[in-house]
Amino acid sequence: MLADPDFRPLTRPAITEQLRQVGVTTGDLLMVHVRLSALGWVVGGIDTVVHALQDAVGPEGTLLAFCGWDDSPYHVQFWPEAWQRAYDEMPAFDPAVSSARRDFGRFPERLRTWPGAHRSTHPEVSFTAVGPQAPDLLPDTDDPWGPAGPLGRLVDLNGQVLLLGAPLNTLTLCHHAEAIAAVPNKRHHTYRMPVRTPTGTEWRTYRTLDTFYGALPYDAQGIDRPIAELATQAVQAGAAHQAKVGPAPTHLFNAQATVNAAVTWIEQTF
């Protein structure tokens, strides 16, 4: 079968142009989630996507991604003793070296290793950013989901969140809404992480909102995909613009409006 003569793979200029049609503008502070497979054939792959995003926001713009830490020992305390002992030998978290989680897709790791990238210091709730606002976005805080964390800074600095082919349940910003909503019975998780220090590896104890097992009792409300539910509430509140980049469904969320909608729903529900 002959290829469609009218088909053309996505290129850097084409992605940039379509991002502008979605609403991305020069100087934007933009948190990004990418599902590369949804874009189809991209000439140059994930490198092209990063270049196109930088073209869209310009030299005054900043890109942000949630990267976490690949194979972090977040769950180790629940495992058999032999498995726990094996993790005593894992390399310590080093913001300059430790890989982003693979199940977040290729974009976070590509942005983390991009020239000029900055990385936050929290080993589990780790973010990376490239651009002039990057240092302001990545404070050293024990409450990375809260007001002083990267997502709180994203809201304060009038940022946006782009889901580029990524589904609604990847909208990490919703965890910030969970953190600041005035409701009882939030779930937190306490865990230990090995961290690189000037004198060697140090195991430190952290306590953060439990975004893996569920920060709130969503199951009691019959909700099995809470982040998708919160993102849907934001869409219905008019906080997002929907379009396509190539074949990929794309959403551009206003961070402040999204958090407002999610917080309102959480406080009304719980």
C-alpha positions as CSV (number, residue, x, y, z in Angstrom):
1,M,0.0,0.0,0.0
2,L,1.4,3.4,-1.0
3,A,1.8,6.0,1.7
4,D,-0.7,8.9,1.8
5,P,1.0,11.6,-0.4
6,D,-0.6,14.3,1.7
7,F,0.8,13.1,5.0
8,R,3.7,15.0,6.5
9,P,5.5,14.1,9.7
10,L,5.4,16.8,12.5
11,T,8.4,19.1,12.4
12,R,9.7,21.6,14.9
13,P,8.2,24.7,13.1
14,A,4.8,22.9,12.8
15,I,4.7,22.0,16.5
16,T,5.7,25.5,17.5
17,E,3.0,27.0,15.2
18,Q,0.3,24.7,16.6
19,L,1.4,25.4,20.2
20,R,0.8,29.1,19.5
21,Q,-2.6,28.2,18.2
22,V,-3.3,26.4,21.5
23,G,-2.4,29.6,23.4
24,V,1.2,29.3,24.3
25,T,2.9,32.7,24.0
26,T,6.3,34.2,24.3
27,G,7.5,34.6,27.9
28,D,5.1,31.9,29.3
29,L,5.9,29.9,32.4
30,L,4.8,26.5,31.2
31,M,4.6,23.2,33.0
32,V,4.5,20.4,30.5
33,H,3.3,16.8,30.3
34,V,4.0,15.0,27.1
35,R,2.8,11.7,25.6
36,L,5.1,11.4,22.7
37,S,3.3,8.5,21.1
38,A,0.1,10.6,20.8
39,L,1.9,13.0,18.5
40,G,2.6,10.3,15.9
41,W,5.6,10.7,13.7
42,V,7.8,13.6,15.0
43,V,10.9,14.3,13.0
44,G,13.7,14.3,15.7
45,G,11.5,12.8,18.4
46,I,11.5,14.2,22.0
47,D,14.4,16.6,21.2
48,T,12.3,18.3,18.6
49,V,9.4,18.6,21.1
50,V,11.7,20.4,23.6
51,H,13.1,22.7,20.9
52,A,9.5,23.5,19.7
53,L,8.4,24.3,23.2
54,Q,11.3,26.6,23.7
55,D,10.6,28.3,20.4
56,A,7.0,28.8,21.5
57,V,7.8,30.4,24.9
58,G,11.0,32.2,23.6
59,P,14.1,33.0,25.5
60,E,12.2,34.8,28.2
61,G,9.9,31.7,28.8
62,T,10.5,28.8,31.2
63,L,9.6,25.1,31.0
64,L,8.8,23.0,34.1
65,A,8.4,19.3,34.5
66,F,7.7,16.9,37.3
67,C,10.4,14.2,37.2
68,G,10.4,12.4,40.6
69,W,13.2,9.8,41.0
70,D,13.4,6.6,39.1
71,D,13.1,3.5,41.4
72,S,13.0,5.6,44.5
73,P,12.5,3.7,47.8
74,Y,9.1,5.3,48.5
75,H,7.4,1.9,49.0
76,V,10.3,0.0,50.4
77,Q,8.9,-0.2,54.0
78,F,6.1,-2.4,52.8
79,W,8.3,-5.0,51.0
80,P,9.9,-8.2,52.2
81,E,13.0,-7.7,54.4
82,A,15.4,-9.1,51.8
83,W,14.2,-6.5,49.3
84,Q,14.5,-3.7,51.8
85,R,18.1,-4.7,52.5
86,A,18.9,-4.6,48.8
87,Y,17.8,-1.0,48.7
88,D,20.4,-0.2,51.4
89,E,22.9,-0.3,48.5
90,M,21.1,2.0,46.1
91,P,22.9,5.2,44.9
92,A,21.9,8.2,46.9
93,F,19.7,10.9,45.4
94,D,21.7,13.6,43.6
95,P,19.8,16.3,41.8
96,A,22.4,16.6,39.2
97,V,22.6,12.8,38.4
98,S,19.5,10.9,39.5
99,S,17.2,9.9,36.7
100,A,13.5,11.0,36.3
101,R,10.9,8.3,36.6
102,R,10.5,6.3,33.4
103,D,6.8,6.0,33.8
104,F,6.4,9.8,33.5
105,G,7.5,9.4,29.8
106,R,10.5,10.7,28.0
107,F,10.0,14.4,28.4
108,P,11.0,14.9,32.1
109,E,14.3,13.1,31.7
110,R,15.0,15.0,28.5
111,L,14.3,18.3,30.2
112,R,16.3,17.3,33.2
113,T,19.4,16.7,31.1
114,W,18.9,19.8,28.8
115,P,21.7,22.4,29.0
116,G,21.0,24.9,31.7
117,A,18.4,22.7,33.5
118,H,17.8,23.2,37.3
119,R,16.5,20.4,39.6
120,S,14.8,20.7,42.9
121,T,16.4,18.9,45.9
122,H,13.4,16.9,47.3
123,P,14.2,13.3,46.3
124,E,10.7,12.0,45.8
125,V,8.8,15.1,44.7
126,S,11.4,16.4,42.3
127,F,10.9,18.9,39.6
128,T,13.2,20.2,36.8
129,A,13.0,23.5,34.9
130,V,14.8,25.3,32.1
131,G,14.6,29.1,31.6
132,P,15.1,32.3,33.4
133,Q,12.5,31.6,36.1
134,A,13.8,28.1,36.9
135,P,15.7,29.1,40.1
136,D,12.6,30.8,41.5
137,L,10.4,27.7,40.8
138,L,12.5,25.2,42.6
139,P,12.8,26.2,46.3
140,D,14.3,23.9,48.9
141,T,11.3,22.9,50.9
142,D,10.0,19.9,53.0
143,D,6.5,20.5,51.7
144,P,6.9,20.3,47.9
145,W,3.2,20.0,47.2
146,G,2.3,23.0,49.3
147,P,2.2,26.8,48.8
148,A,6.0,27.1,49.0
149,G,6.7,24.3,46.6
150,P,7.2,24.4,42.8
151,L,3.5,24.1,42.0
152,G,2.7,26.9,44.5
153,R,5.3,29.0,42.8
154,L,3.9,28.1,39.4
155,V,0.5,29.5,40.5
156,D,2.0,32.6,42.1
157,L,3.9,33.4,38.9
158,N,0.8,33.1,36.7
159,G,2.0,29.9,35.0
160,Q,0.1,27.5,32.7
161,V,0.1,23.7,32.4
162,L,0.2,22.0,29.0
163,L,-1.0,18.5,28.5
164,L,0.6,17.7,25.1
165,G,-1.1,14.5,24.1
166,A,-1.0,13.5,27.8
167,P,-4.3,12.4,29.5
168,L,-6.1,14.4,32.2
169,N,-4.9,12.0,34.9
170,T,-1.4,13.3,34.4
171,L,-2.3,16.8,35.6
172,T,0.1,16.9,38.6
173,L,-1.0,20.4,39.5
174,C,-4.1,18.8,41.1
175,H,-1.9,17.5,43.9
176,H,-1.2,21.1,44.9
177,A,-5.0,21.7,45.1
178,E,-5.2,18.6,47.4
179,A,-2.4,20.1,49.6
180,I,-4.0,23.5,50.1
181,A,-7.7,22.5,50.3
182,A,-9.2,23.1,53.7
183,V,-10.5,19.6,54.4
184,P,-9.8,17.0,57.1
185,N,-8.5,13.4,56.8
186,K,-5.8,14.0,54.3
187,R,-3.4,11.0,54.0
188,H,0.3,11.5,54.3
189,H,3.1,9.0,53.8
190,T,6.4,8.9,55.8
191,Y,9.4,7.3,54.2
192,R,13.2,7.3,54.2
193,M,15.4,8.3,51.3
194,P,19.2,8.2,50.8
195,V,20.5,11.6,49.9
196,R,24.0,12.6,48.7
197,T,25.7,15.1,51.0
198,P,29.3,16.5,51.0
199,T,30.2,13.9,53.6
200,G,28.6,10.9,51.9
201,T,25.2,9.3,51.9
202,E,22.6,10.3,54.5
203,W,19.3,8.5,55.0
204,R,16.7,11.2,55.7
205,T,13.0,10.9,56.8
206,Y,10.4,12.7,54.7
207,R,6.6,13.1,55.1
208,T,4.5,14.3,52.2
209,L,1.0,14.1,50.9
210,D,0.3,10.6,49.8
211,T,-0.3,11.1,46.1
212,F,0.3,7.5,45.3
213,Y,-2.2,5.7,47.5
214,G,-4.6,8.7,47.5
215,A,-4.4,12.0,49.4
216,L,-8.1,11.9,50.2
217,P,-10.7,9.1,50.6
218,Y,-11.8,9.2,47.0
219,D,-12.7,5.5,47.1
220,A,-15.6,6.3,49.5
221,Q,-17.0,8.5,46.8
222,G,-16.6,5.8,44.2
223,I,-13.8,7.8,42.4
224,D,-11.0,5.6,41.1
225,R,-9.2,8.2,38.9
226,P,-9.1,11.3,41.2
227,I,-6.7,13.4,39.2
228,A,-8.7,12.9,36.1
229,E,-11.8,13.9,38.1
230,L,-10.2,17.1,39.4
231,A,-8.9,17.9,35.9
232,T,-12.4,17.5,34.5
233,Q,-13.7,19.9,37.1
234,A,-11.2,22.4,35.9
235,V,-12.1,21.9,32.3
236,Q,-15.8,22.3,33.1
237,A,-15.0,25.5,35.0
238,G,-13.4,27.0,31.9
239,A,-9.8,26.8,33.2
240,A,-8.5,25.0,30.1
241,H,-8.3,25.6,26.3
242,Q,-8.6,22.4,24.2
243,A,-7.1,21.8,20.8
244,K,-4.8,19.5,18.9
245,V,-1.2,19.5,18.1
246,G,-0.9,17.1,15.1
247,P,-3.1,14.2,16.0
248,A,-2.6,14.7,19.8
249,P,-5.4,16.0,22.0
250,T,-4.0,19.0,23.9
251,H,-5.1,21.0,26.9
252,L,-3.7,24.3,28.1
253,F,-4.6,25.0,31.7
254,N,-4.4,28.3,33.5
255,A,-2.7,27.2,36.8
256,Q,-4.6,29.6,39.1
257,A,-8.0,28.9,37.7
258,T,-7.3,25.1,37.7
259,V,-6.3,25.1,41.4
260,N,-9.4,27.3,42.3
261,A,-11.7,24.8,40.5
262,A,-10.1,21.8,42.0
263,V,-10.0,23.2,45.6
264,T,-13.7,24.2,45.3
265,W,-14.7,20.7,44.3
266,I,-12.5,19.0,47.0
267,E,-13.9,21.3,49.7
268,Q,-17.5,20.7,48.6
269,T,-17.0,16.9,48.3
270,F,-15.0,16.2,51.5
